[in-house]
Amino acid sequence: MSATPPARLTVAYCDGHRCRALRERGRHEGPEDPPDHIEALRAAVRSSRGGVLIRADCLGACHRAPAVLLTGAATGGRPALIGPIETAHRWQAVADIIREAGR
């Protein structure tokens, strides 16, 4: 039996009170249908090879809220905290980073 290789990329999005509130506030700023930022992260992780998405209760980075933490082989094993992610454009940039890192 072969061991399962570690995830190439682990994406943990903060779902603490502050991050969730700021993420939800950002969903209601435009006249168009509000984007689902977490679904965009899910889609990016699904398109990666060996990616894993985790909902974290709180990453303890409230000063960078809303925040996402990337770790794994794709980041050289070093954690990368990204935030604040306040606009749809920035959420898309994070999804692009995830897709690129998960190749």
C-alpha positions as CSV (number, residue, x, y, z in Angstrom):
1,M,0.0,0.0,0.0
2,S,1.4,3.4,-1.0
3,A,1.1,6.4,1.3
4,T,-1.0,9.3,0.1
5,P,1.3,12.3,-0.8
6,P,0.8,15.4,1.3
7,A,-1.4,18.1,-0.2
8,R,0.4,20.3,-2.7
9,L,-1.5,23.3,-1.5
10,T,-3.7,23.8,1.6
11,V,-6.0,26.8,1.6
12,A,-7.5,27.8,4.9
13,Y,-10.0,30.6,4.8
14,C,-10.8,32.4,8.0
15,D,-14.5,32.1,9.1
16,G,-14.1,34.0,12.3
17,H,-16.5,36.7,13.2
18,R,-14.6,39.7,11.7
19,C,-13.5,37.9,8.5
20,R,-17.0,36.6,7.9
21,A,-18.7,39.9,8.5
22,L,-16.2,41.8,6.2
23,R,-16.6,39.1,3.6
24,E,-20.4,39.3,3.7
25,R,-20.3,43.1,3.6
26,G,-18.2,42.9,0.4
27,R,-20.8,40.7,-1.2
28,H,-23.4,43.5,-1.0
29,E,-21.5,46.5,-2.5
30,G,-22.4,46.2,-6.1
31,P,-25.7,46.2,-8.0
32,E,-25.0,42.9,-9.7
33,D,-25.5,39.5,-8.1
34,P,-23.2,39.2,-5.2
35,P,-20.2,36.9,-5.8
36,D,-19.7,33.9,-3.5
37,H,-16.1,34.3,-2.6
38,I,-15.8,30.9,-0.9
39,E,-17.3,29.1,-3.9
40,A,-14.6,30.9,-6.0
41,L,-11.9,29.4,-3.6
42,R,-13.6,26.0,-3.9
43,A,-13.5,26.1,-7.7
44,A,-9.8,27.2,-7.7
45,V,-8.9,24.4,-5.3
46,R,-10.8,21.8,-7.3
47,S,-8.9,22.9,-10.4
48,S,-5.6,22.4,-8.6
49,R,-3.7,19.1,-8.3
50,G,-3.8,17.9,-4.7
51,G,-5.3,21.1,-3.2
52,V,-7.3,21.1,0.0
53,L,-9.7,23.8,1.2
54,I,-10.3,24.2,5.0
55,R,-12.6,26.5,6.9
56,A,-10.8,27.9,9.9
57,D,-12.8,29.2,12.9
58,C,-10.3,32.0,13.3
59,L,-6.8,32.4,12.0
60,G,-6.0,35.1,14.6
61,A,-5.2,37.7,11.9
62,C,-8.1,40.1,12.5
63,H,-6.0,43.0,11.5
64,R,-5.7,41.4,8.0
65,A,-9.4,40.4,7.7
66,P,-10.8,38.9,5.6
67,A,-7.8,36.6,5.3
68,V,-6.7,33.3,3.6
69,L,-3.7,31.2,4.6
70,L,-1.8,29.2,2.0
71,T,0.6,26.4,3.0
72,G,2.0,23.2,1.5
73,A,4.6,22.1,-1.1
74,A,3.3,24.8,-3.5
75,T,4.4,27.5,-1.1
76,G,7.7,25.8,-0.3
77,G,6.3,24.7,3.1
78,R,6.1,28.3,4.3
79,P,2.7,29.7,5.2
80,A,1.5,32.7,3.2
81,L,-1.1,34.9,4.9
82,I,-3.1,36.9,2.3
83,G,-5.3,39.8,3.5
84,P,-7.1,41.9,3.7
85,I,-9.1,40.7,0.7
86,E,-11.7,43.4,0.4
87,T,-12.9,43.4,-3.2
88,A,-14.1,41.0,-5.8
89,H,-11.0,41.8,-7.8
90,R,-8.7,40.7,-4.9
91,W,-10.7,37.5,-4.3
92,Q,-10.2,36.7,-8.0
93,A,-6.5,37.4,-7.7
94,V,-6.3,34.9,-4.7
95,A,-8.2,32.3,-6.8
96,D,-5.6,32.9,-9.6
97,I,-2.8,32.4,-7.1
98,I,-4.4,29.1,-5.9
99,R,-4.8,27.9,-9.5
100,E,-1.2,28.7,-10.3
101,A,0.3,27.3,-7.1
102,G,-1.7,24.1,-7.5
103,R,-0.3,23.2,-11.0
